[in-house]
């Protein structure tokens, strides 16, 4: 979809260039000055990015302003600078954000995240015994640095597998290899007996693999509901043209995804914030939104990258209960986490990495007393 949007935007730019050439009757580099590029940039900042209204308002203002201030043409650069400074300091979101009265309503200052894991049963059917996600002899290098060095790992359906280790041990890199952001230099990845091609992150969702990120990756200008809906886009039946023209099949897709997203927001305890812009939420709420978005896929395997980072102790307990409920529906969970108490409380298996290699693997009880793990990671 992103590639289609990029190509469509390029086609519009080419069409506009053709119209400009017809109007001017000739093309010269002098027509595309640096000042013109800066003017487009200023128009977006003044109007506000993230909406259609913002750039439109900015363009109208910068088109009309020179006509009004014609006697001050010599001061035009100074006036633009003052206008830009006022916008950045007084209205960082631009004029469009100032006019968005709905998003300016104050939110409750003391909000508690209370997930309802039991509601998962109404959304996600219990999965039958599925395929195991397996890594064998995986190697990934960055120059002369071996970020992963011969890793073997099995994530079983309906089990929670913890992946721990010191910073720089290769935990997030392992998730990036599984989700296709990095292509392993050696080794194999497989779902059951089917190989999982290296790279190709766009194809992982279709294989039933979803993930969250160490730093929440959300669209700040979109609502919480819209951010969660993004996770289910592969279910959509409408074509790019149908979505662009807002045809009936696109509306059916939107209604279906919106209903499912609201239900999952109820599962993570954030349904009351569905219509709020994501950039207005607290860090802990963003963590749970990412989980709701990943669950839109109803994944066979869920990769969680430090979901407890920045959460309070009560929120970590609720997060643990939610992850256990997800696993109980048959989803295999690979959990990267620095909170050892959470790992040992909810995981069925734990793998400890150090310098890209497996230091130890076993049950939480076995890892707790492993001498090398205690010395290198747990302390004591």
TAWODA-V988557 format. One record per pair of residues at least 6 apart in sequence whose ideal C-beta (glycine too) atoms are under 6 Angstrom apart, sorted by the first residue. I is the first residue (numbers start at 1). J is the second residue. Records with the same first field share a line. If there is no record, write none. Layout:
I = J ; J
This chain:
4 = 240
21 = 27
42 = 84
43 = 58 ; 59 ; 62
44 = 55 ; 58
46 = 58 ; 87
47 = 54 ; 55 ; 57 ; 58 ; 94 ; 95 ; 96
48 = 54 ; 93 ; 94 ; 95 ; 96 ; 97
50 = 221
51 = 96
53 = 96
54 = 94 ; 96
57 = 95
91 = 98
103 = 277
113 = 269 ; 288 ; 315
114 = 269
115 = 268 ; 269 ; 318 ; 322
116 = 267
117 = 321 ; 322 ; 325
119 = 266 ; 267
120 = 267 ; 325 ; 329
123 = 263
124 = 298 ; 329
126 = 329 ; 330
127 = 330
130 = 157 ; 300
131 = 191 ; 192
132 = 154 ; 156
133 = 155 ; 191 ; 301
134 = 154 ; 190
135 = 151 ; 153 ; 189
136 = 152 ; 187 ; 188
137 = 150 ; 187
138 = 148 ; 151 ; 184 ; 187
139 = 185 ; 186 ; 187
140 = 147 ; 148 ; 177 ; 182 ; 184 ; 185
141 = 185
146 = 356
147 = 170 ; 173 ; 356
148 = 170 ; 173 ; 356
149 = 356 ; 357
153 = 351
155 = 161 ; 332 ; 334
156 = 332
157 = 330 ; 332
158 = 327 ; 330
159 = 332 ; 348
160 = 327 ; 333 ; 335 ; 346 ; 347 ; 348
161 = 334 ; 349
162 = 335 ; 343 ; 347 ; 350
163 = 171 ; 336 ; 351
164 = 343 ; 352
165 = 171 ; 352 ; 353 ; 354
166 = 377
169 = 353 ; 354
170 = 353 ; 356
171 = 336 ; 353
172 = 214 ; 305
175 = 303 ; 305
176 = 182
177 = 184
179 = 201 ; 204 ; 211
180 = 199 ; 200 ; 201 ; 204
181 = 201
183 = 198 ; 199
184 = 198
189 = 196
190 = 196
205 = 234 ; 297
208 = 299 ; 300
209 = 301
210 = 294 ; 297 ; 299 ; 302
211 = 303
212 = 290 ; 294 ; 304 ; 305 ; 307
213 = 305
214 = 305 ; 306
216 = 286 ; 290
218 = 227 ; 278
219 = 227
220 = 278 ; 279
223 = 275
224 = 273 ; 274 ; 276 ; 278 ; 289
225 = 261 ; 274
227 = 278 ; 289
228 = 261 ; 292 ; 293
229 = 257 ; 261
231 = 293 ; 296 ; 297
232 = 257 ; 296
236 = 253
237 = 249 ; 253
238 = 249 ; 250 ; 253
242 = 249 ; 250
243 = 250
262 = 274
264 = 292 ; 295
265 = 271 ; 274 ; 292
268 = 288 ; 291 ; 292
270 = 288
283 = 310
284 = 311 ; 315
287 = 307
294 = 302
299 = 331
301 = 332
302 = 331 ; 333
303 = 334
304 = 335
305 = 336
306 = 336 ; 337
308 = 316 ; 319 ; 337 ; 339 ; 342
316 = 342
320 = 342 ; 345 ; 346
323 = 333 ; 346
324 = 346
327 = 333
337 = 343
344 = 364
347 = 364
350 = 364 ; 367
351 = 361
352 = 359 ; 360 ; 373
354 = 376
359 = 372
360 = 367 ; 370 ; 373
367 = 373
374 = 380
